Amino acid sequence: MNKKKVTGKVLGELESEIMEIIWRQKVTTSVKDITKLLEKKRKIAYTTVMTIMARLANKGVLVRRLNGPSYLYKPKVTKEQFIAKAVHGIFSSAVATLGEEALTHFVKEIQKIDPKKRQQLLKILSKD
């Protein structure tokens, strides 16, 4: 599954696009920097980007600190950590709502995964 699509399901389309840029950059960045990068693809208002990045900070996905008159942002979590937390939340909600039926479908999907990948997943789960 495309990881970008996973983040897009949890975050809004623009939130996801901004996070993809920030995760790739791996440095502290400003709204102005992100706006310039987004403008290469389409016209977008600085204030729109500013609002979305503030929301991402409020959601705990970004950390921001004041630098003069503006904020600088960096990711609070890696993309992998974000995806793991999002999938955990979605799965926990499905199990709480649907119970055993959700578990049954999950196990069926796990059985479709390449055995080598399944072993990697089990290794990750054993760390928690």
N, C-alpha and C positions, 0 to 999 in steps of 0.2 A: 504494500500500500504506500502511496506517495505521502511522505511525512508532511509536506506542505498542505495537502488536503486535510490531514488530521487537524492541524492548527487552524485551518480555515473553518472547520466545523465548530470549534470551540470559541474561536475569536471571530470577529467580523472580518469581512474581506479586506478592508483597508488596515485593520489592526494586524491581521496576519501578514500582509505585504510589508508593513513597517517592521514587524518583528523579524521577518526573513532578512531584511536589509541589515538590521542591527546585529543579528546573530552572525551574519557574514563578516561584518566589519571588525568585530572583536575589539573595538576601541570605544571610548566615551564619545558621544556624538550630540549634536544639537538639532533642534527642530529645523533650523535653516539648512543644515547639511542633508537631512532626510528629505526636506521639501525639494531641494535641488535634484536629488536622485530620482524622486517620484516624477518630477516635471519632465524628465527625459522620455517618459512613457505617455504622460497625459498632463493636461492642465489641472492644477490643484492649488487651493488657497493655503497659504501659510497658516492661517488661523484654524483651518480644518486639521492639518497635521498636528498643530499644537494641542488641540482638543483631544485628538486620538491618543497622542503620546501621554498626556496628563491622565487620561482614563486608564491606559496601560500601567502607569505608575500606581494609580489608585487600586488597580486589580492585583498589584504585587508582582507584575511581570517585568516591569522596569524599575530601576532605582534612579531617582533624579536628585541633583544637588544644584544649588544656586551658584552661578558663576557670573558675577557682575549683575547685569540686568536680565539675564536669561538663565535657563536651566540647561544642564548637560545630563544626558541619559546614558545608562548602560543596562544590559540585561541583568535581572536579579537571578535568573536561572538559565541554564543552557537549554538549547532546543530539545535535547534528549530528555532532560528533567521535566520540561514543560509537557512534552508529549506523554511521558510516563504518568505524570500527575493527572493530566486530562483523561487519559484512557482509564486510569484507576477510578476517577470520579464517574465517568460514564458507565463503567462496568458495575461499580458499587450501586449506582442508581438503578440499573437494569435488574440486578439481583434483588434489591430491596423491593422493587415494584413487581417483578415477574417471578421471582423465586427460582425454583428448580428448573423451570422452563428456560430461563436465561442461561443457567449453568449448562444445561444439556446442549444448547446451540453453541455455546462457547467451546465446549469440549469437542464437538463435531468439527468446528472450524480449526481448532488446534491440531486435530488429526490430519488435516489437509496440508499442514506446513511441512516442508522438507525436514526430514529427521535431524539433519545437522543443525538447522536453524532452531528446531524444537529443543535440542540439547542446550543451545546457547541461551534460550529463553529460560529454561529450567535453572541454569547456572545463575542467571540474573535474579530469579525469584528466590533462590536459596540465600542470597546476600541479605535479603530483608528478613 
